[in-house]
């Protein structure tokens, strides 16, 4: 793969490309090291592919939502499309604000109103303020 072919590729795509190119160019790589080299290459390739999908493991895909049903004010439904339509990308919040593991954070309104979690943006400057009672219904549905 020439330098001009790598423009616009992510690091993960470059790693996979390198490993596949190496595989196709040097069959002796497998013959000399036998089974051990094949296992190592398989592990490296698996890790590279897994890294490409880590961000989508719990992502809210098109047409899907994430619900937080236990709020005293009613359930909160997160719709990634609403945020994407405002120009946000998944990595704007993940993993800077939210971890990728479901249930990793126990959010409270005190935390959010204190500028944590959703409150990092929903502070009245970037997006509507969660502290204002008139905005409760934008997230909470009974």
Secondary structure, DSSP 4 states (H G I P E B T S, - for coil): --GGGGTT--HHHHHHHHHHHHHHH-THHHHHHHHHHHHHHHHHHHHHHHHHHGGGSS---TT--EEETT-TT-EEEE-HHHHHHTT--HHHHBTTTB-SSTTS----HHHHHTTSGGGGTTTTTSS--TTSGGGGGGTEE-
